[in-house]
Amino acid sequence: MPGKICPFDLTFSLECIDTTLILSQSCCMRHLDPRQTSCFLTAVQAGTVRAAAEQIGLEPSTVSRNISALETHLATTLVERGRSGIRPTEAGMLLVAFLKRQIGELDLLRSEFDALAHMKRGKVSIAVGEGFVGDLFDRALSEFSSKYPDISFAITVGSTEHVVHQVTSEQAHLGLAYNVAKDPVIRVVTSATQPLVALVHTNGVYDNSEPVDLLALANIPCAIPPKSFGIGAMITTAEAKHGVRLRAVVETGSIAALKAFVHNDMGCTILPRFVVESELSSKTMTARPVSSMIFADGVASLVRKEGRKLPQAADLLVKQLKKMSAFSPMD
């Protein structure tokens, strides 16, 4: 379909869309097939028909047929198909925005129905960095669930980039992430400074509670997260600023793997204290402050999408999430 196409992101700006492009089939829009729209939206979010088919539990050919049927129904091309996958046309982007609004309105309506019936029900979707998982359950969900047993949760775990994408694309109501870049689409609900520290095995080869600079840290084998993680991005920035390259013998997005590296006295890892609160309390790990302003400026954040009205269950959860250790700066 002619017209300019923006690089696909579900957080696209409507300025990217040629405003002369208008879906005139208003009668067709009143009778959209939920199966067809589900296949279309899932495929656009997943990037490929095959990935969408796996998520929905259908054959790829069935997903493709449903998208084609939707295009026929609306008399417009909704996706561009290529070797690397699919992406929405301008008309497809308009439909994505329309369907997202419908989903949001339906969530809100369900929440309002629950409120009218004086029930505390609902489902809250949360995207979190792995380092927040223990804190999330220990300081938030356990107490919250005892108060509101009929509220359920859908939790996805990933990098800071993953969390931000889940929130901005409205696949998650709330996000917990470290070192979130400023973004007009993201609203920070609450945050706290959580400096990065070097963590070593207590009584191990590298045990020392004294502060260490980045140059000295470069002499110790390290396990660090990749750049797509907020911590990894900060480490990369600090290396560039100080002209130092850490001895990263392990790169992993798994917090469990980073901890195992230290527990086996293989070297150090770099994390905020709240991620290893139990290890520091039990004295199985020792935290060494790192002399770097970049590390000192680390921030843990609870985020939501700007302008999105959350269902009542999510609003209730926000109050509990603010009590997490991540948002109470540690000594």
C-alpha positions as CSV (number, residue, x, y, z in Angstrom):
1,M,0.0,0.0,0.0
2,P,1.5,3.4,-0.9
3,G,2.5,5.9,1.8
4,K,5.3,6.3,4.3
5,I,5.9,3.4,6.8
6,C,7.5,4.0,10.1
7,P,10.0,1.5,11.6
8,F,7.5,-0.7,13.6
9,D,7.0,-0.1,17.3
10,L,3.7,-0.4,19.0
11,T,4.5,2.9,20.7
12,F,4.4,4.7,17.3
13,S,3.4,8.3,17.1
14,L,0.4,9.2,15.0
15,E,2.5,11.9,13.4
16,C,4.2,9.0,11.5
17,I,0.9,8.2,9.8
18,D,-0.2,10.0,6.6
19,T,-3.4,11.8,7.9
20,T,-4.9,11.6,4.4
21,L,-5.2,7.8,5.0
22,I,-8.7,7.2,6.4
23,L,-10.5,3.9,6.8
24,S,-13.8,4.6,5.2
25,Q,-15.4,1.2,5.8
26,S,-17.1,2.3,9.0
27,C,-19.8,-0.4,8.6
28,C,-17.0,-3.1,8.4
29,M,-15.3,-1.8,11.5
30,R,-18.5,-2.5,13.5
31,H,-18.3,-6.2,12.7
32,L,-14.7,-7.2,13.2
33,D,-14.1,-10.9,13.8
34,P,-12.3,-11.4,17.1
35,R,-10.4,-14.4,15.8
36,Q,-9.1,-12.4,12.9
37,T,-8.2,-9.4,14.9
38,S,-6.4,-11.6,17.5
39,C,-4.3,-13.3,14.8
40,F,-3.5,-9.9,13.3
41,L,-2.5,-8.2,16.5
42,T,-0.5,-11.2,17.8
43,A,1.4,-11.5,14.5
44,V,2.2,-7.8,14.5
45,Q,3.5,-7.9,18.1
46,A,5.4,-11.2,17.5
47,G,6.9,-10.0,14.2
48,T,6.2,-13.3,12.4
49,V,3.2,-15.5,11.6
50,R,5.0,-18.6,12.9
51,A,5.7,-16.9,16.3
52,A,2.1,-15.7,16.5
53,A,0.9,-19.2,15.7
54,E,2.9,-20.7,18.6
55,Q,1.5,-18.1,21.0
56,I,-2.1,-18.6,20.0
57,G,-1.9,-22.3,19.5
58,L,-2.9,-22.4,15.8
59,E,-1.2,-23.5,12.6
60,P,0.7,-20.7,10.8
61,S,-1.5,-21.2,7.8
62,T,-4.6,-20.6,9.9
63,V,-3.1,-17.4,11.3
64,S,-2.2,-16.2,7.8
65,R,-5.7,-17.0,6.5
66,N,-7.3,-15.0,9.3
67,I,-5.1,-12.0,8.5
68,S,-5.9,-12.2,4.8
69,A,-9.6,-12.6,5.6
70,L,-9.4,-9.4,7.8
71,E,-7.7,-7.5,5.0
72,T,-10.5,-8.7,2.6
73,H,-13.2,-7.6,5.0
74,L,-11.7,-4.2,5.5
75,A,-10.7,-3.9,1.8
76,T,-7.2,-2.7,2.7
77,T,-3.7,-4.1,3.1
78,L,-2.8,-4.4,6.8
79,V,0.7,-6.0,6.8
80,E,3.7,-6.1,4.6
81,R,5.1,-9.7,4.3
82,G,8.9,-10.2,3.9
83,R,11.5,-12.8,4.5
84,S,12.3,-11.5,8.0
85,G,8.6,-11.4,9.0
86,I,5.7,-9.0,8.8
87,R,5.2,-5.3,9.7
88,P,2.1,-3.2,9.6
89,T,1.2,-0.8,6.8
90,E,-0.2,2.6,7.7
91,A,-3.7,1.1,7.7
92,G,-2.3,-1.7,9.9
93,M,-0.9,0.8,12.4
94,L,-4.3,2.5,12.6
95,L,-5.9,-0.8,13.3
96,V,-3.3,-1.7,16.0
97,A,-4.1,1.6,17.7
98,F,-7.8,1.0,17.4
99,L,-7.6,-2.5,18.9
100,K,-5.3,-1.4,21.7
101,R,-7.9,1.3,22.6
102,Q,-10.6,-1.4,22.6
103,I,-8.6,-3.7,24.8
104,G,-7.8,-0.9,27.3
105,E,-11.4,0.2,27.4
106,L,-12.6,-3.4,28.0
107,D,-10.1,-3.8,30.9
108,L,-11.3,-0.5,32.4
109,L,-14.9,-1.5,32.0
110,R,-14.3,-4.9,33.7
111,S,-12.6,-3.0,36.5
112,E,-15.4,-0.6,36.9
113,F,-18.0,-3.5,37.0
114,D,-15.9,-5.1,39.8
115,A,-15.9,-1.8,41.7
116,L,-19.6,-1.4,41.3
117,A,-20.1,-4.9,42.7
118,H,-17.7,-4.1,45.6
119,M,-15.4,-6.8,44.5
120,K,-11.6,-6.7,44.4
121,R,-11.0,-8.8,41.4
122,G,-8.9,-8.5,38.3
123,K,-5.7,-9.5,36.6
124,V,-2.5,-7.3,36.7
125,S,0.2,-7.8,34.2
126,I,3.7,-6.9,35.4
127,A,7.0,-6.8,33.4
128,V,10.1,-7.1,35.7
129,G,13.8,-7.3,35.6
130,E,15.0,-10.6,37.2
131,G,16.7,-8.7,40.0
132,F,13.3,-7.5,41.2
133,V,11.7,-10.9,41.4
134,G,12.6,-11.9,45.0
135,D,11.8,-8.4,46.3
136,L,8.5,-8.4,44.3
137,F,7.2,-11.6,46.0
138,D,8.7,-11.0,49.5
139,R,7.7,-7.3,49.9
140,A,4.7,-6.9,47.7
141,L,2.8,-9.9,46.2
142,S,2.7,-12.0,49.3
143,E,1.1,-9.3,51.5
144,F,-1.1,-8.0,48.6
145,S,-2.4,-11.5,47.7
146,S,-3.5,-12.1,51.3
147,K,-5.6,-8.9,51.1
148,Y,-6.9,-9.4,47.6
149,P,-6.9,-13.2,47.0
150,D,-9.1,-12.8,43.8
151,I,-6.6,-10.6,42.0
152,S,-4.2,-12.6,39.8
153,F,-1.0,-11.7,38.1
154,A,0.7,-12.3,34.7
155,I,4.5,-11.7,35.2
156,T,7.1,-11.6,32.4
157,V,10.8,-11.4,33.2
158,G,13.5,-9.8,31.0
159,S,15.9,-7.0,30.4
160,T,15.2,-3.3,30.9
161,E,14.5,-3.0,27.2
162,H,12.0,-5.8,27.5
163,V,10.2,-4.2,30.5
164,V,10.0,-0.8,28.7
165,H,8.6,-2.4,25.5
166,Q,6.1,-4.5,27.5
167,V,4.8,-1.3,29.2
168,T,4.8,1.0,26.2
169,S,3.1,-1.6,24.0
170,E,0.5,-2.0,26.7
171,Q,1.2,-5.7,27.1
172,A,2.0,-4.9,30.8
173,H,0.2,-2.6,33.1
174,L,3.3,-2.0,35.3
175,G,7.1,-2.4,35.0
176,L,10.0,-2.8,37.4
177,A,13.3,-2.0,35.9
178,Y,16.8,-0.6,36.6
179,N,18.4,2.3,34.8
180,V,15.4,3.2,32.7
181,A,16.2,5.9,30.1
182,K,14.0,9.0,30.0
183,D,11.1,8.5,27.6
184,P,8.0,10.7,27.1
185,V,5.9,7.6,26.8
186,I,7.0,6.3,30.2
187,R,5.8,7.6,33.5
188,V,8.0,6.9,36.6
189,V,5.5,6.1,39.4
190,T,8.3,5.9,42.0
191,S,12.0,5.4,42.1
192,A,15.0,5.2,44.4
193,T,18.7,5.6,44.0
194,Q,20.3,2.1,44.1
195,P,24.1,2.3,43.4
196,L,25.9,-0.6,41.8
197,V,28.4,-2.4,44.0
198,A,30.9,-5.1,43.4
199,L,29.9,-8.4,45.1
200,V,32.4,-11.0,46.1
201,H,32.2,-14.3,48.0
202,T,32.6,-13.7,51.8
203,N,35.9,-15.2,53.0
204,G,36.8,-15.9,49.4
205,V,39.9,-15.1,47.3
206,Y,38.5,-11.6,46.5
207,D,36.9,-10.8,49.8
208,N,37.4,-7.2,50.9
209,S,34.9,-4.7,52.1
210,E,37.0,-1.7,51.1
211,P,35.9,0.5,48.2
212,V,37.5,-0.3,44.9
213,D,37.9,1.8,41.7
214,L,37.1,0.6,38.3
215,L,40.8,0.2,37.4
216,A,41.4,-2.2,40.3
217,L,38.1,-4.0,39.5
218,A,39.4,-4.7,36.1
219,N,41.9,-7.1,37.7
220,I,39.2,-9.4,39.0
221,P,37.3,-11.8,36.8
222,C,33.7,-10.6,36.5
223,A,30.3,-11.9,35.5
224,I,28.1,-9.1,34.1
225,P,24.7,-8.7,32.3
226,P,24.6,-7.7,28.6
227,K,24.0,-4.2,27.4
228,S,20.3,-4.6,26.9
229,F,20.0,-4.8,30.7
230,G,20.1,-1.5,32.7
231,I,23.0,-2.8,34.7
232,G,25.0,-3.9,31.6
233,A,24.4,-0.5,30.0
234,M,25.7,1.3,33.0
235,I,28.8,-0.8,33.1
236,T,29.5,-0.1,29.4
237,T,29.1,3.6,30.0
238,A,31.4,3.5,33.0
239,E,34.1,1.6,31.1
240,A,34.0,4.2,28.3
241,K,34.2,7.1,30.7
242,H,37.1,5.7,32.7
243,G,38.9,4.1,29.8
244,V,38.8,0.7,31.5
245,R,37.7,-2.7,30.3
246,L,36.5,-5.2,32.9
247,R,37.5,-8.9,32.7
248,A,34.0,-10.1,31.8
249,V,34.6,-13.9,31.7
250,V,30.8,-14.5,31.9
251,E,28.1,-12.4,30.3
252,T,24.5,-13.5,31.2
253,G,21.1,-12.1,31.7
254,S,20.5,-14.5,34.5
255,I,20.7,-13.1,38.0
256,A,20.9,-16.7,39.3
257,A,24.0,-17.3,37.2
258,L,25.6,-14.1,38.4
259,K,25.0,-15.1,42.0
260,A,26.3,-18.6,41.3
261,F,29.5,-17.1,39.8
262,V,30.2,-15.3,43.1
263,H,29.0,-18.2,45.4
264,N,31.6,-20.4,43.7
265,D,34.3,-17.8,44.3
266,M,35.1,-17.4,40.6
267,G,35.3,-13.6,40.9
268,C,32.9,-10.7,41.3
269,T,29.6,-9.5,39.9
270,I,28.1,-6.0,39.8
271,L,24.6,-5.5,41.1
272,P,22.5,-3.1,43.3
273,R,22.3,-4.2,46.9
274,F,18.6,-4.9,47.0
275,V,19.1,-7.7,44.5
276,V,21.3,-9.6,46.9
277,E,19.7,-8.5,50.2
278,S,19.4,-12.0,51.6
279,E,23.0,-12.9,50.6
280,L,24.3,-9.7,52.4
281,S,22.2,-10.4,55.4
282,S,23.4,-14.0,55.7
283,K,27.0,-12.8,55.0
284,T,27.5,-15.2,52.1
285,M,28.4,-12.2,50.0
286,T,30.3,-9.0,50.7
287,A,29.6,-5.7,48.9
288,R,32.5,-3.5,47.8
289,P,31.5,0.0,46.9
290,V,32.9,1.1,43.5
291,S,34.4,4.6,43.1
292,S,32.4,5.7,40.1
293,M,29.8,8.4,39.8
294,I,28.1,6.4,37.1
295,F,27.6,3.4,39.4
296,A,26.5,5.8,42.2
297,D,23.6,7.1,40.0
298,G,21.9,3.8,39.5
299,V,18.1,4.0,39.9
300,A,15.4,1.4,40.4
301,S,12.0,2.4,39.0
302,L,8.4,1.4,38.9
303,V,6.9,2.6,35.6
304,R,3.7,2.7,33.7
305,K,2.7,4.1,30.3
306,E,2.0,7.8,30.3
307,G,-1.7,8.5,29.7
308,R,-2.9,5.0,30.1
309,K,-5.7,4.6,32.7
310,L,-5.0,1.5,34.8
311,P,-7.6,-1.0,36.0
312,Q,-8.5,-0.8,39.7
313,A,-6.5,-3.9,40.6
314,A,-3.3,-2.3,39.1
315,D,-3.9,0.9,41.0
316,L,-4.2,-1.1,44.2
317,L,-1.0,-3.0,43.6
318,V,1.0,0.2,43.0
319,K,0.6,1.2,46.6
320,Q,2.1,-2.1,47.7
321,L,4.9,-2.1,45.2
322,K,6.1,1.2,46.7
323,K,7.0,-0.7,49.8
324,M,9.6,-2.9,48.1
325,S,13.2,-2.8,49.2
326,A,14.1,-1.5,45.7
327,F,12.4,1.8,46.6
328,S,13.9,2.1,50.0
329,P,17.5,3.2,49.6
330,M,19.8,0.8,51.5
331,D,22.6,1.9,53.7
